[in-house]
Amino acid sequence: MAMAMRYGGFSALGFILLANLVSVAPTRADDYPNRAITLVIPLPPGGSNDIMARAVADKLSASLGQQVVVENRASGGSGTVATRAVAKGPADGYTILLAYTSTMATGPHMFTNVGYDARKDFAPIGLIASAPALLLVHPSITVKDVKELIALMKSSREPFQVGTPGVSTVNHLAAVLFAHQAGVKLQYIPYKGSQPLTTDLIGGHVKVGFNPIPVSRAAIEGKLIRALAGTSLKRSSTFPDLPTVAESGLPGFDAVLTYGLVAPAGTPRPIIERLNKELRAALATDDVKRRLIADGAEPMPTTPEEHAKIIDQEDIKWSAIIKSAGIKPE
């Protein structure tokens, strides 16, 4: 009777099977990608997330040799619902996510049971850019600067209405931080994305708002709305003459969004490294740099490890602000 040869308790057949497994694994990574990749944006079209994703999608398509299909999934929860869906999806590198501060750092502390852990359920690929928000007013608000706006808010008998794109976004928390540091009472009006907020600011349905630069710039240049200040410590290169909130009477005020790509946890490391390599190459091109800077963002190429560290830092920062403000998860 034929018997498999055994070596120290391990059969020759076992060696053959092991060798096959070892040889197959790298081949699968080397073959990646062999079909289209879906890049999920967890919010409606037209917002800052949309701009960041599309700024690099075409470059990734060209360098990877497969189409990177941008897909908006406006499922609610300020992006957390679609983010959860991607977290629970296959970890094969064919569905990746545009992740940003609101879904990675603030949303998990603003909503109960978001269904994912930003640190455990995703494999960071790399950052795309960072960007401040803007403190915006409708032209009917005739204040000249932040100090005059604060005085107007304090004179109001009712909490002053301020629009934000969602209830868990950094823009919302920028408004919360503003109210806390300025000592004013605000009524937060949440919108389903930054573009709807821009529309209502232009129409005067809400008089003050915190919104990203990319979706606000055209309306500002068209004098449909006015920018009073930026929310980062450093002035925006897009609006170098615009003071920051910190310069305008609220020292230390800092609320910046970061945008990057992540994949479900368990995605093979060679795939993460390939995606990171091509993302960094895209960010190094002059046309992508110009596009991001024109939209008020600063390119931020990172390694996956650097991206993971920034996710940790933002989670620690914003969770502390949420807790200190006494905000209860919805």
C-alpha positions in Angstrom: 0.0 0.0 0.0 1.4 3.4 -1.0 2.1 5.6 1.9 3.1 9.3 1.9 6.7 9.8 3.1 6.9 11.4 6.5 9.6 13.7 7.8 9.7 14.2 11.5 5.9 13.6 11.7 5.1 15.8 8.7 4.2 14.1 5.5 5.6 14.9 2.1 2.1 15.7 1.0 2.0 18.3 3.8 5.2 19.9 2.5 3.7 20.1 -1.0 0.5 21.7 0.3 2.4 24.2 2.4 4.7 25.1 -0.5 1.6 25.7 -2.7 0.0 28.0 -0.1 3.3 30.0 0.3 3.6 30.4 -3.5 -0.1 31.4 -4.0 -0.3 34.2 -1.4 2.2 36.6 -3.0 0.8 35.9 -6.4 -2.6 37.1 -5.4 -1.1 40.4 -4.1 1.1 40.7 -7.2 -2.0 40.3 -9.4 -3.8 43.1 -7.5 -5.8 44.7 -8.9 -7.4 42.6 -11.6 -10.7 44.4 -11.6 -12.3 47.7 -10.8 -11.9 49.2 -7.3 -14.8 51.0 -5.6 -13.9 54.2 -3.6 -16.8 54.9 -1.3 -17.6 58.4 -0.2 -20.0 58.1 2.8 -21.8 61.4 2.0 -23.7 63.1 -0.8 -22.0 64.4 -4.0 -20.6 67.9 -4.1 -19.1 68.1 -0.7 -15.4 68.3 0.4 -15.1 64.6 0.7 -16.2 64.3 -2.9 -13.6 66.8 -4.0 -10.8 65.0 -2.1 -11.7 61.6 -3.4 -12.0 62.7 -7.0 -8.8 64.6 -6.8 -6.8 61.3 -6.6 -9.2 58.8 -8.2 -8.1 59.3 -11.8 -4.5 59.2 -10.9 -5.0 55.9 -9.0 -6.9 54.5 -12.0 -4.0 55.2 -14.3 -1.3 53.9 -12.0 -3.1 50.8 -10.9 -4.3 49.9 -14.4 -7.9 49.4 -13.2 -10.7 51.9 -12.9 -11.2 53.4 -9.4 -15.0 54.0 -9.4 -16.1 56.8 -7.0 -19.4 55.9 -5.4 -21.4 58.3 -3.1 -23.4 56.5 -0.4 -25.4 59.1 1.5 -26.8 56.7 4.1 -27.1 59.1 7.1 -25.3 59.4 10.4 -23.0 62.0 9.0 -21.2 59.3 7.0 -21.0 56.7 9.8 -23.7 54.4 8.3 -21.8 53.9 5.0 -18.5 53.8 6.9 -19.9 50.9 9.0 -20.9 49.1 5.8 -17.4 49.3 4.4 -15.9 48.1 7.7 -18.0 45.0 7.5 -17.2 44.4 3.8 -14.7 42.1 2.2 -11.0 42.9 3.1 -9.8 42.3 -0.4 -8.7 45.8 -1.5 -11.6 46.2 -4.0 -13.7 48.4 -1.7 -11.9 51.3 0.0 -13.2 54.3 1.8 -12.7 58.0 1.9 -12.3 58.4 5.6 -12.2 61.8 7.4 -12.1 63.3 10.8 -15.9 63.1 11.3 -16.2 59.4 10.6 -12.9 58.4 12.2 -12.7 60.6 15.3 -15.9 62.5 16.1 -18.8 60.3 14.8 -18.1 57.3 17.1 -18.4 59.6 20.1 -21.5 61.5 18.8 -23.7 58.5 17.9 -24.5 55.4 19.9 -23.6 52.1 18.4 -22.0 53.3 15.2 -21.1 49.7 14.6 -17.3 50.1 14.0 -14.1 51.0 15.8 -12.1 53.4 13.8 -8.8 52.0 15.2 -9.6 48.3 15.0 -11.9 47.9 12.0 -9.9 49.7 9.3 -6.4 49.5 7.8 -5.2 53.0 7.1 -3.8 53.5 3.6 -2.7 57.1 3.8 -3.8 60.7 4.1 -4.8 62.8 1.2 -4.9 66.3 2.7 -5.9 68.5 5.7 -8.1 71.6 5.5 -9.6 74.2 7.9 -13.2 75.1 7.8 -14.5 78.7 7.5 -16.8 80.7 9.7 -19.3 82.1 7.2 -22.1 84.6 7.3 -24.9 85.7 4.9 -24.4 89.3 3.6 -27.3 90.5 5.7 -25.1 89.9 8.8 -23.2 93.2 8.6 -20.6 92.5 11.3 -17.0 93.1 10.2 -15.2 90.5 12.3 -15.5 87.7 14.8 -15.6 90.1 17.8 -18.6 91.9 16.3 -20.3 88.5 15.6 -19.8 87.4 19.1 -21.3 90.7 20.4 -24.3 90.2 18.0 -24.8 86.6 19.3 -24.6 87.8 22.9 -27.3 90.4 22.2 -29.7 87.8 20.9 -32.6 86.9 23.2 -32.7 83.4 21.7 -29.8 81.0 21.0 -28.3 82.1 17.8 -28.8 79.7 14.8 -25.6 78.3 13.3 -25.6 75.8 10.4 -23.2 72.9 10.2 -22.9 70.0 7.8 -24.1 67.2 10.1 -24.2 66.6 13.8 -20.9 64.7 14.3 -18.7 66.7 11.9 -15.7 68.8 12.9 -17.6 71.7 11.6 -20.3 71.0 14.1 -17.7 70.7 16.9 -16.0 73.8 15.7 -19.3 75.6 16.4 -19.5 73.9 19.8 -16.0 74.9 20.6 -16.7 78.5 19.3 -19.7 78.7 21.6 -17.7 77.5 24.6 -14.8 79.8 24.1 -16.9 82.8 23.1 -19.5 82.3 25.9 -22.5 82.4 23.6 -25.6 80.2 23.2 -26.1 78.6 19.8 -28.8 76.5 18.2 -27.1 74.1 15.8 -28.9 73.5 12.5 -27.5 70.2 11.0 -27.5 69.7 7.2 -27.0 66.5 5.2 -23.7 67.5 3.9 -21.7 70.7 3.2 -23.3 71.5 -0.1 -26.9 71.8 1.3 -25.5 74.1 4.0 -23.9 76.3 1.3 -27.2 76.5 -0.6 -29.1 77.7 2.6 -26.4 80.2 3.5 -26.7 81.7 0.0 -30.4 81.8 0.4 -30.3 83.3 3.8 -32.3 80.5 5.4 -29.4 80.2 8.0 -27.3 83.3 8.6 -24.1 81.8 10.1 -22.3 78.5 9.4 -19.1 76.6 9.7 -18.3 74.9 6.4 -15.2 73.6 4.5 -13.4 75.8 2.0 -13.9 73.8 -1.2 -17.7 74.0 -1.2 -17.7 77.7 0.0 -15.1 79.3 -2.3 -17.3 80.0 -5.3 -20.0 81.5 -3.2 -17.4 83.7 -1.4 -15.8 84.9 -4.6 -19.3 85.6 -6.0 -20.0 87.7 -2.9 -23.0 85.5 -2.1 -21.7 84.8 1.4 -18.8 86.2 3.4 -16.0 84.5 5.3 -15.1 86.0 8.7 -12.3 83.6 9.7 -10.6 80.3 9.2 -10.7 77.5 11.9 -7.0 76.4 11.8 -4.2 78.0 13.8 -2.4 78.8 10.6 -4.0 81.0 7.9 -5.2 79.2 4.8 -3.0 79.5 1.7 -6.3 79.9 -0.3 -7.3 82.9 1.7 -4.0 84.3 3.1 -5.6 87.7 4.0 -8.4 86.0 6.0 -7.6 85.9 9.8 -8.1 82.8 11.9 -10.6 82.5 14.7 -7.6 82.2 17.0 -6.3 85.5 15.8 -9.7 87.1 16.2 -10.1 86.9 19.9 -10.3 83.2 20.7 -6.7 82.1 21.3 -5.9 78.5 20.6 -9.0 77.8 18.5 -8.2 75.0 16.1 -10.5 72.8 14.1 -9.1 71.1 11.1 -10.4 68.3 8.9 -8.1 65.5 7.6 -9.0 63.3 4.7 -7.5 59.9 3.8 -8.1 56.4 2.4 -8.7 53.3 4.5 -9.6 49.7 3.8 -11.4 47.1 6.0 -9.1 45.6 8.6 -7.5 42.4 7.4 -6.8 43.7 3.9 -3.4 42.1 3.0 -0.4 44.2 3.8 1.0 44.1 0.2 -2.3 45.6 -1.1 -2.2 48.4 1.5 1.4 49.1 0.5 0.6 49.2 -3.2 -2.3 51.6 -2.6 -0.2 53.8 -0.4 2.6 53.9 -2.9 0.2 55.0 -5.7 -1.6 57.5 -3.5 1.6 59.2 -2.5 2.7 59.2 -6.2 -0.6 60.9 -7.0 -0.1 63.5 -4.3 3.3 64.3 -5.6 2.0 65.4 -9.0 1.7 69.1 -9.8 -1.9 68.9 -11.0 -3.1 67.1 -7.9 -1.2 69.5 -5.6 -2.7 72.5 -7.5 -6.2 71.1 -7.3 -6.0 70.4 -3.6 -4.5 73.8 -2.8 -7.1 75.5 -5.0 -9.8 73.9 -2.9 -8.3 75.1 0.4 -6.5 71.9 1.3 -2.9 71.1 2.0 -1.6 67.8 0.5 -0.5 65.4 3.3 1.3 62.2 2.0 1.9 59.8 4.8 2.7 56.2 5.4 0.0 53.9 6.7 1.6 54.0 10.1 1.6 57.8 10.1 -2.0 57.8 9.1 -2.9 55.5 11.9 -1.2 57.8 14.4 -3.1 60.8 13.2 -6.4 58.9 13.6 -5.4 58.1 17.2 -4.5 61.8 17.9 -7.7 63.1 16.4 -9.8 60.6 18.4 -8.2 61.6 21.6 -8.6 65.4 20.9 -12.2 65.4 19.7 -13.5 62.9 22.3 -12.1 65.1 25.0 -13.9 68.2 23.5 -17.1 66.2 23.2 -16.9 65.1 26.8 -16.0 68.5 28.1 -18.9 70.1 26.2 -21.3 67.6 27.8 -22.6 66.3 24.5 -24.5 63.1 24.8 -24.4 60.5 21.9 -27.6 60.4 19.9 
